[in-house]
């Protein structure tokens, strides 16, 4: 028998907060507003809400049902339905999580370092130079490592230790307690911040630019594709993270209500964060006389958070700068660390069940391996390595995982496809049809289109890095999939 024992969330709200923490990331806090601004303003919210309803909630429900019904991580769940070779897809998802966790813990460490810099008022006027050259020690190339950034390394060690202290505990004593504090705190801070921003001169100009509707953008097919993709990736769908949390739910958990709450929470934090940030950008434009469209030139998460916002801080009274800066970057830290929790939970869950380990041992092993992998992202070429890996690790693998999940669990597995959650009275509900047909079609088109674009590009070092990574992960996953799962056999 497995050394793992069934653990459940003490409260349904704890599960919901943890799930929102998994969904809310840097993009929600830092880049959503810029995406909205550049893609139709208020009109952007139409495809955004549509994508949440058509693909976000249905996929959340699917992964939630898989975890709840089988009580297993994604690799083991495949073996409940099909021969063990199919666990290959589960292990690809788990190793992808490991890779994402390696650089995501480093990105989270940036917020730790910038919280300290803000408190100590160490960020100079030239925020772009400081971020790129002093902090990242950017080498300018994928092939050139440069020296390791000691502030990033120290902050990454802190993130790893903090994650272990939380996730190594029972799910209810660790992740649930921390997320039940952090997520309401994040919402309150962002809401209060947004309210206070209203009183800044120029803030309403920022709100206007943020939500000024441009309905002509709705004719752009690529916009709809990108927004559907944004929602899919925001919820970390297709790689077993939702399954990892949902396997700890009880049979009494109202999954439909919980997943709708997760989607609403994610959307609410994104939209309110946009008001707070764009109000501050409007204030900066008012104070400096720089036109608004010359301040927000990119929807890059890095630029918005670590270059533009420190510039905004310089327009506040000196005594307010460390207070506002530290609070802002602490919010970014919460968004990052709660995502790291869910990533580690997913990785460790697969190791725990498949290799018959205790939870603490599986979590410890996951974080140790993840930390040593994260060292690669502490050198001067970190952002270039992330850029090379991202299309594969946070693109193709997500899409492939979503396709396989729908095919296996909605077309082949009678337990999942006939679950009562898909029914309204005696007929299937809209989520069932959206998932089985619309979502699957979107994922197939997106993956096919992305791969077509990939093969039509000149092969370079970026392609070499991501396809080497994929082949290595595929081989490891095939080997792991051949291991017998004693828990399932018993």
Secondary structure, DSSP 8 states (H G I E B T S, - for coil): --S------SSHHHHHHHHHHHH--HIIIIIHHHHHHHTTGGGHHHHHHHHIIIIIHHHHHHHHHHHHHH-S-HHHHHHHHS-GGGHHHHHHHHHHHHHHHHHHHHHHHHHHHHHHHHHTT---S-HHHIIIIIIS---SSSS------HHHHHHHHHHHHHHHHHHTS-TTTTHHHHHHHHHHHHHHHHHHHHHHHTTSTTHHHHHHHHH---GGGGG-HHHHHHHHHHHHHHTTTTTTHHHHHHTT--TT--HHHHHHHHHHHHHHHHHHHHHHHHHHHHHHHHHH---HHHH-----HHHIIIIIHHHHHTTS-HHHHHHHHHHHHHHHHHHHHHHHHHHHHHHHHHHHHHTT--HHHHHHHHHHHHHHHHGGGSSTTHHHHHHHHHHIIIIIHHHHHHHHHHIIIIII-HHHHT-GGGEETTEE-HHHHIIIIIIHHHHHHHHHHHHHHHHTS---HHHHHHHHHHHHHHHHHHHHHTS--HHHH-
